[in-house]
Amino acid sequence: MLHDGRLQGRRTTSGQRANIWRVYVDSIDEFRRNHDDPGRTRAADALSERVTHIEQRLSRLEQERSSTPTTGAEQLTNLRYANLRLMQISEDYERVMSQLLAADQYRQDLLSTLAKIAANYRAVVQQFHLPDVPPDML
């Protein structure tokens, strides 16, 4: 991905068997923004449409509620209104939870990648009997 330009970084050292690169975090963030999972975007759009639909229904009920005399019909309107408000809150909750889960998955992916990089670094250090501290940090 570095060689074909999808990620940006710099080569820190070169050995007989491997090149060691440092990938810029901004480059990873940009790549993830450009290559985000389209299924997640479609799900967010569908959720947004449901929230919009509920808001439209709430608006209609509020208008109906203001024009209805105080009778059993008003109680029914109040119940319908309360139900729609609860649905709206539930949709907001689901949206936020899906965003939190996506952020947590992103964090877990980054930690996993970081663990692999650290393991690769340790393997190279052991293979070539290098000091445990990178040369640019001495």
N, C-alpha and C positions, 0 to 999 in steps of 0.2 A: 504494500500500500504506500510505503514511502517512495519506492522507486517509480511508481506510476503517478505520483503526485496527489493521491487521495488523502494522505496525511503529510504533515510537515514535521521535520525534526532535523537533528544534526548528528553526524557520525562522531563518536567520541574517541574510539580506538579501533584499531584494525589488528587482527591476528591471522594466523595461518588458516584457521578453521572457521572463523566467524567475524562478522563486523558487529560492533555494538553501537546502537543508535539510541538517542534520547528523543522521544516523541513529545512534541509540544502539546500541553493539555488543551490549549485553545483550538488546536487542530483537531483533536479528538471530539471536543464539544461541537465544532462546526460540522464534522462528519456525521455525528449523531443527529444534529438538527436536519441535515440534508437527507439523511437516510433513515429517518425515524420509521417505525413500523406503521404502515398505512392502515392496518386493522385497528390500531389504537385510535387513529385520527377519525376513522369512520364511526367507531363506537362513541367517541366524544361528540361528533356531529349528531348522531342519533339521540344521545342523551340531551343535547342542547335543544333539539327539535321537540322532544317530549316536554321539557321545561317550558318552552315557548307555548306549546299547546295548552298546558295546564294554566299558564298565566293568562291566556286568552279566555279560557273557561272561567277563571276567577273574575276577570273583568266583567264578563257577561253576567255572572251571578251577583256581583256587587251592584250592577245597574238594576237587575231584577229585584234585588233586596231593597233598594231605595224606593222602588216604585210599588212594592207590594204592601197592602195593609197588614196590620198585626193580626194574623190569623194562623191557622194550622199550616197554611201555605208558606208563611214566613218561617215557621219552625223547620219545615222541610228545606227551604232555601238555606237556612242557617246550617243545617246538617250537611247539605251538599257543599256549601262554602267551606265548612270546617274540614270535610273530607278532602277537598281539593287543596286546601292549605297544607294538610298533612302529606298529601302526595307530593306537593312542591318541595316541602322540607325533606322528604325522603329522597327525591331526585337530587337535590343539592348535596345531601349526605353521600349518596352513591358517587356523584361526580368527584367530590373531594377525596373520598376513599380511593377511587380508581387512580387519581393523580398521585396520592401518597404511595400507593402500591407501585406505580410506575417509577416514582422517584427512588423508592427503596430497592427495586430491581436494578435500576441504573447504578445505584451505589454498590450493590452486591456484585454486579458485573465489573465495576471498576476495581473493587477490592480483590476479586478473583484474578483480574489481569495484573494487578500490582503484585500479588503473591507469585504469579508465574514469572514475572520480570525479576523479582528478588531471587527466586530459585535459579533462574538462568544466570544471574549475576554470581551467586554463590558457586554454581557449577564451574563457571569460567575461572573464578578466583582459585578454586581448588585444583582445577585442571592445570593451570599455568603457575601455581604456587605464588600467586600475587598477594600483596598486602590486603588486609580486609577493608581498607579505606580507599575509595576511588582516588586516582592521581590528582584530580583537580580540587580535592578537598584536603590534601596534605598541607 
